[in-house]
Amino acid sequence: MPFRPAQFVSVIALPLAALALSFAAPHGEPAAAAPLPAPPAEALRPSGRQVAVLAGGCFWGMEGLFEHVRGVISVTSGYAGGPRDKANYAAVSSETTGHAEAVRIVYDPARISYGQLLQIFFAAAHDPTQVNGQYPDRGPSYRSAIFPQSPAQRQLAAAYIVELGKARAFARPIATRIENGAFYPAESWHQDFMRRNPDNSYIQRWDKPRVAQLKAKFPQFYVS
């Protein structure tokens, strides 16, 4: 895990396509091979605020992306899939704790569904075909993973991964894992990283190009 000092420490984001969509990843990364199908319909949409926990590489960009999605109330960067006593940046950076850098998304299901959040996750937030890494970051803490918060979320996530595979939505196999594990918030200097440091070189190189492309292609789903 690369060292990212606090002094180089910023947010923008993404939209959601109600219709099928594809995402051309920046800087030569593989794009979706075909438009992504819509997610499966939820048998019963829950009421009240709901939580989704997703991991897809560095949590700076994931947090920044989902903070600009319609219906998202809050996003917190943190660690999921490992023990509480090792849920800190120094330990997770050793790549021995079992954690993944993840985000906890609180959302309004009356405005956006869990399936639509997954569509964003697969189509825009990261490259789900990369194994144990995203772009320049390598190691299992950067893996692609979904941490369902209910049996219904687990069922929907599993069904959508199968559907994406059948549709051959990506040129390579999907590496995303469905996992168990609690979420623990990261240190304060990680929170709102993109928003506080928009000129950070890492953000400029790896995160802003994806946000800008999505904002241009789907402005009706983007919120500032």
Secondary structure, DSSP 8 states (H G I E B T S, - for coil): -----GGG---------SS-B----STT---BSS-B------SS---S-EEEEEEES-HHHHHHHHTTBTTEEEEEEEEESS-GGG-SHHHHTTT-S--EEEEEEEE-TTTS-HHHHHHHIIIIIS-TT-SSEETTEESGGG-EEEE-SSHHHHHHHHHHHHHHHHHT-BSS----EE----EEE--GGGTTHHHH-TT-HHIIIIIHHHHHHHHHH-GGGB--
